[in-house]
Every structure is written in C-alpha cells, then in structure tokens.
Amino acid sequence: MKTLQIILVAFVAFEHLYFLVLEMFLWTKPKGIKTFGLKSKEFAEETKVLAANQGLYNGFLSAGLVWSIIENSTPIATFFLACVIIAGIYGAYSTKKIRLFYVQSIPAIIALATLYFM
C-alpha cells in the first residue's frame, strides 16, 4: 500500500478504536451520553452491556485494519473496509441518523477507493 492509502486506512482504524472507547468505557459518562444522544443516564446504564458489545466489534474492525497495514495487504483492507461501509449503511438506516453514514461509511469508502483507483 502507498502512503496515502495507509494513512486513510489508519484513519478508519483509529475512528473505530475511538468508537470502542466511547461504547465500552464512556457510554454512561457525559461524553458518551452526549455523543450518542442517549435519553438519560438511566437509559445509558440499562444499555451499557449492549454498547460494550458494539464497542468490542468496533475494536475487531480496527484490529483488522491495523492488520491489513502490517501485512501490507489490499485484500485484507478491502474486507474490513467493506465491513465498515456495510455497518455504517445499516447503522444509518436502522437508527434513521444519516450522520452515521457520513462519519463511518464515507471515510471507509474514500479509503477503499484509493486502494483501487490510486
């Protein structure tokens, strides 16, 4: 992979590492409640196990992208970027929050495009 491709894949990996932190460790804190627009602290407490599970999956996506950089592997990066894109599309659709598509899928689409068109 070229430098720009590595930077873009690393950016997506960093995003998902940040999502892991938000969902696993900050979900019930003011930062997590505000970031995810949760109804209340009580709701955050009731859903923290589900959020932690989501965070763990985001960690796997991040790890896969880092692995693709270490291995210098376009096929591995393609797989994990496709997973991120699909997750962003589904997340935006299921929550009716288009922002999820912009934050999650667009960076992955750009990174994926550079892998094949640069």
C-alpha positions in Angstrom: 0.0 0.0 0.0 1.1 3.5 -0.7 1.5 6.2 2.0 -1.9 7.9 1.4 -3.7 4.5 1.4 -2.0 3.6 4.7 -3.0 7.0 6.2 -6.6 6.6 5.1 -6.9 3.0 6.3 -5.2 4.0 9.6 -7.7 6.9 10.0 -10.6 4.5 9.7 -8.9 2.1 12.2 -8.4 5.0 14.6 -12.0 6.0 14.3 -13.2 2.5 15.2 -10.7 2.4 18.1 -12.3 5.6 19.3 -15.8 4.1 18.9 -14.6 1.2 21.1 -13.5 3.6 23.8 -16.8 5.6 23.6 -19.0 2.5 23.6 -17.1 0.3 26.1 -15.8 2.9 28.6 -17.6 6.2 28.1 -21.2 5.1 27.4 -22.5 6.0 30.8 -20.4 9.1 31.1 -21.4 12.6 29.9 -19.2 12.3 26.8 -20.9 9.0 25.8 -24.4 10.2 26.6 -23.9 13.4 24.6 -22.1 11.7 21.7 -24.8 9.1 21.2 -27.8 11.4 22.1 -29.0 9.0 24.8 -32.2 9.8 26.6 -30.8 9.7 30.1 -28.1 8.4 32.4 -30.6 5.6 33.4 -31.0 4.5 29.8 -27.3 4.5 29.4 -26.9 2.3 32.4 -29.6 -0.1 31.2 -27.9 -0.4 27.8 -24.2 -0.4 28.7 -23.8 -4.1 28.1 -25.1 -3.8 24.6 -22.9 -0.8 23.9 -19.9 -2.6 25.2 -20.6 -5.4 22.8 -20.8 -2.9 19.9 -17.6 -1.4 21.1 -15.9 -4.8 21.0 -17.0 -5.3 17.4 -15.6 -1.9 16.5 -12.3 -3.0 18.1 -12.3 -6.0 15.8 -12.7 -3.8 12.8 -9.9 -1.6 14.0 -7.6 -4.6 14.6 -8.4 -6.0 11.1 -7.5 -2.7 9.5 -4.3 -2.4 11.5 -3.5 -6.0 10.5 -4.0 -5.0 6.8 -1.5 -2.2 7.2 1.1 -4.5 9.0 0.7 -7.2 6.3 0.6 -4.5 3.5 -2.5 -6.4 2.2 -5.1 -4.8 0.0 -7.4 -7.8 0.2 -7.5 -7.7 4.0 -8.0 -3.9 4.0 -10.8 -4.4 1.4 -12.6 -6.9 3.5 -12.5 -4.8 6.7 -13.3 -1.5 4.9 -16.3 -3.3 3.3 -17.4 -4.4 6.7 -17.2 -0.8 8.0 -19.1 0.5 5.0 -21.9 -2.0 5.5 -22.0 -1.3 9.2 -22.3 2.4 8.5 -25.1 1.9 6.0 -27.0 -0.4 8.3 -26.5 1.9 11.3 -27.7 5.0 9.4 -30.7 3.1 8.1 -31.7 1.4 11.3 -31.3 4.5 13.5 -32.5 7.0 10.9 -29.4 9.0 11.6 -27.7 9.8 8.3 -24.7 11.2 10.3 -23.7 7.7 11.0 -23.2 7.1 7.3 -21.1 10.2 6.9 -18.9 9.5 10.0 -18.5 5.8 9.4 -19.0 4.8 5.8 -17.7 7.9 3.9 -14.1 7.6 5.3 -14.1 3.9 4.5 -15.4 4.4 1.0 -12.7 7.0 0.4 -10.0 4.7 1.8 -11.3 1.8 -0.3 -11.4 3.9 -3.5 -7.8 4.8 -3.0 -6.8 1.2 -2.8 -8.2 0.5 -6.2 -8.0 3.8 -8.1 -4.7 5.2 -7.0 
